[in-house]
């Protein structure tokens, strides 16, 4: 809002005082009138078309001008601090078994059976300090439906994204048994609408598929309220080229930026909170990126996976993700850190080294819901 006022004052200054200055040059009245009208029309047209042309917007507002950068930062600095801290603490959770005694310092789960990990009663909670600072809470089914009511939520990616959607449906529906058959049809999309909430899963196993999805949404000028994307496993397994993965992420970043009115400013901001607030005010989705889970190579279910999906390769691909500036605070997407959460649950939470127990994706949903509460400035944010 403050930035718009600055533009208005600048435009008014130009329209009013520049012609007066030219009048001092003894131009004829007709020439002065013609110039003033032409100048006014040019400025009016520029203001209206600038949001549709990010590169044109950057010409109107030089990125290197100190007043523009400091002005943006000053406008949002007061509201960014607390929210940024809470976003950084969203994944600060601890894991335990349901019979765990928090006062037992000798508690050790390294010898637990791995034969059927998903029957283990693993529990999680936010660490006390993070919960005390930010007021994180496990959002129940009623509050989840209330928070998401009237929303369109799209989750796009591979099987990890499909499992995240199932976990989200568990927070909305009393039972998800009737959705499983259609949801888990191999390599297919899925859509459901319940309680005035529309949920879409888009099968998009490669980053290039996600880029095409954003282009399609931009072409239709129709965006979901929440867009969660995540890929990497298929690129690692079937392409196995970290440089290509980085290029695909850079393409995705550029396309995502192109849907914002003035995308060039996001790299100047110290936090992604501004991006979230801008999204909620302009019809742009709240956008998230879900990274790959912790892979347990020895128990992956095919020889090809055990050979290619190594910790070394995973680390290299994660470095490419970080350097692509897709993620906040340098990029537009908030991270949903599946790798950290699945690693915290441990090898006891996966039977195939790649897909984890429901409790892991349940934790991911709670992180997502609390992130949405922060982004929409409802709670938690103390």
Protein Blocks (a to p, Z undefined) as FASTA:
>chain_A
ZZmmmmmmmmmmmmmmmmmmmmmnopafklmmmmmmmmmmmmmmmmmmmmmmmklmmmmm
cfklmklmmmmmmmmmmmmmmmmmmmmmmmmccdddfkbcfklmkbcfklpcfklmmlpc
cdddddfklmmmnopacddfklmmmmmgoiacddeddfklmmmmmmmmmmmmmbfklmmm
mmmgghiacdddeehiacdddddfbfklmmmmmmmmmmnopacfbdcddehjlmmmmnop
aklmmmmmmmmmmmmmmmpmblmlmmmpcbfklmmmmmmmnopacddddddddddfklpc
bfklmmmmcfklmmmmmmmmmmnomacfkbmbdcddfklmmmmnommlpcnlmaccfklm
mmmmmmmmmmmmmmnonagcZZ
